[in-house]
Amino acid sequence: MWFHFADVGDEARLGNVMKLTGNFYIGAAIELIAEGMTMGERAGLSRETLLEYYSYMFPGGDAHGTRCAVPHPHAVFTAIPTQVAC
């Protein structure tokens, strides 16, 4: 695993601000990928094809994301998920 530490100064609050900026970045990336997958699926691309393509665009991910994105063959989906499986 790769970690990077940045010196943000002597004020502890700046460490919190740095972490929040990273959280915003990650949240935005998740939203953009979800929108792209939705657009691709509605146009007729399979989820598996999209995931394969995204794995080349964003290398270094783990299998957890793939397990969450590929539905179980017996899964039933509703418009609003009632339980998060991942």
C-alpha positions as CSV (number, residue, x, y, z in Angstrom):
1,M,0.0,0.0,0.0
2,W,1.2,3.5,-0.8
3,F,1.0,6.4,1.6
4,H,2.1,10.0,1.3
5,F,2.3,12.4,4.1
6,A,2.1,16.1,3.5
7,D,3.3,18.8,5.9
8,V,0.4,21.2,6.3
9,G,2.0,23.3,9.1
10,D,1.6,23.5,12.8
11,E,-2.1,24.0,13.1
12,A,-3.9,20.7,13.7
13,R,-7.1,22.0,11.9
14,L,-5.2,22.1,8.6
15,G,-4.8,18.3,8.8
16,N,-8.6,18.0,9.0
17,V,-9.1,20.4,6.1
18,M,-6.6,18.4,4.0
19,K,-8.5,15.2,4.8
20,L,-11.8,16.8,3.9
21,T,-10.5,18.0,0.5
22,G,-9.4,14.4,-0.3
23,N,-12.9,13.1,0.8
24,F,-14.5,15.6,-1.6
25,Y,-12.3,14.5,-4.4
26,I,-13.0,10.8,-3.8
27,G,-16.8,11.5,-3.5
28,A,-16.8,13.4,-6.8
29,A,-14.9,10.7,-8.6
30,I,-17.4,8.0,-7.3
31,E,-20.3,10.2,-8.6
32,L,-18.7,10.7,-12.0
33,I,-18.0,7.0,-12.5
34,A,-21.5,6.1,-11.4
35,E,-23.0,8.6,-13.9
36,G,-20.8,7.2,-16.6
37,M,-21.8,3.6,-15.8
38,T,-25.5,4.5,-15.8
39,M,-25.1,6.3,-19.2
40,G,-23.3,3.3,-20.7
41,E,-25.7,0.7,-19.3
42,R,-28.7,2.7,-20.6
43,A,-27.1,2.9,-24.0
44,G,-26.7,-0.9,-24.1
45,L,-23.2,-1.6,-22.8
46,S,-22.9,-4.3,-20.2
47,R,-21.7,-3.5,-16.7
48,E,-18.8,-6.0,-17.1
49,T,-17.6,-4.3,-20.2
50,L,-17.7,-0.9,-18.6
51,L,-15.8,-2.3,-15.5
52,E,-13.1,-3.8,-17.7
53,Y,-12.7,-0.5,-19.5
54,Y,-12.6,1.5,-16.3
55,S,-10.0,-0.9,-14.8
56,Y,-7.7,0.2,-17.7
57,M,-8.5,3.9,-17.1
58,F,-8.0,3.7,-13.4
59,P,-5.4,1.0,-12.6
60,G,-4.5,0.0,-9.1
61,G,-8.0,-0.7,-7.8
62,D,-8.8,-3.8,-5.7
63,A,-11.4,-6.5,-6.2
64,H,-13.8,-5.0,-3.6
65,G,-15.1,-2.4,-6.1
66,T,-15.7,-5.1,-8.7
67,R,-17.6,-7.3,-6.2
68,C,-19.8,-4.3,-5.3
69,A,-20.4,-3.2,-8.9
70,V,-21.2,-6.7,-10.4
71,P,-24.6,-7.8,-9.2
72,H,-25.2,-11.3,-7.8
73,P,-27.1,-13.4,-10.3
74,H,-30.1,-13.8,-7.9
75,A,-30.1,-10.1,-6.7
76,V,-33.2,-8.1,-7.0
77,F,-32.7,-4.3,-7.4
78,T,-35.2,-1.6,-6.6
79,A,-35.0,2.1,-7.6
80,I,-33.9,3.0,-4.1
81,P,-31.6,0.5,-2.4
82,T,-32.8,-0.5,1.1
83,Q,-29.6,-2.1,2.2
84,V,-25.9,-1.6,1.3
85,A,-24.2,-4.9,0.7
86,C,-20.6,-3.6,0.4
